[in-house]
């Protein structure tokens, strides 16, 4: 970057180094399957990937056209993970106070630091991704049961310790979901579950906790919500589900849901009792004909 660059001028920089923070993956595409296509332009090049260059010879002994090349790339673990060098940011070092130019040795040292920072950023991203996998349901993207139970325990402990606002629990189940799987197949059933999960997530407050509790059953923790309001929320959800059609991929299906509602310290004083009360209310709704809301008594 030249000193005449307007961004450099605005910062008043005279003696500086601009080091890309690069997270480099040190495995090359030709190393994955012990490739011996030495005539491939990418072969032997540590930082070059075969899909970046033309006239690639992908372990076939023949040049590939673009369509064949893409099909082969899709099977490559490096390509699928986009496992190549990634610029995570920029390290700007300024030596304007001493007015001493930054030497090549210092640039090399800064490059090593930049690489270490890039690796740390990548590790942080991997940790975040691992954390998300641990608390999210793969299919619906909602929180999973384990995370839901952890948050439930936290909220109930808060109420016991600080006498906080009420917390209500809604358990809901898609009516006759087994018939959808049996009649239309599990792929269509999965689409219905995804649609149902999206509707719940979009219809509730950001402070509320929605999770896939198991199979076609979902749990909703309503923070700072008493029993009457929780029943009202459940009824609004029930009506919205009954009046909606699912996404186009599941067109023609009529989907309804049943709801069970319980409020902590009103219906139960323990975690187990709280869940049991909501569960019994849900099954009462099903026994009374489904597509309805029942509250614990």
C-alpha angles and dihedrals in degrees: 000000000000123000086237089066108117092228091054091047092050090056093047093233121167108157111028145133125219110206121185113227099227127183102205122197106214099206117093126213092244091056096058098079097016089260116202099187093125092172091063110109089228096051114116093004108122097204102032124094124208094234090058094065137055126238091039119175106207105195090290102097089234135085113256128223117231094265094049090044093053092047091053093045091054089064094050114101092211092053094045092052091041083232101181136108111305127196106226097179145308131280111212116195118186125195097177095123094063093031088221117141115242110250127227090249090055091049089052091050091048089050089055089050090048091052091050090049090049091053090049091051090049091050089050091052091048090051091050090049091049090049091051091050089051095054103031131081109239096221105040103024090230123126114281127238095263093056091044092054091049092052091044091055091048093052094046091048089051091053093049094048102039103021090239131179118299123277124209131196126213121192115191133184130192107244117245091352091157089062090056091054093044095046102036105020134253094281090061089044090054090052090053091050091051091048091047092049092049091050092052094046094048095045099052134069120269089242092059118091118228122186141168100247097188138316107334093345121104132190128212124192111200111203118213091004127132126211099266092051091045091054089049091051091049092050092050090051092048092052093045092052094046093049096046129083116220122248118296092265088063097037116154096034120120110213126190133167139206125222137205121194132196134166124213117248089010097066101013142006099207134059092242093048092047093055092042092054092051091045093051090048089052093052090047088057089052093047090052092058106285127253090080144099124243127183126211116258 
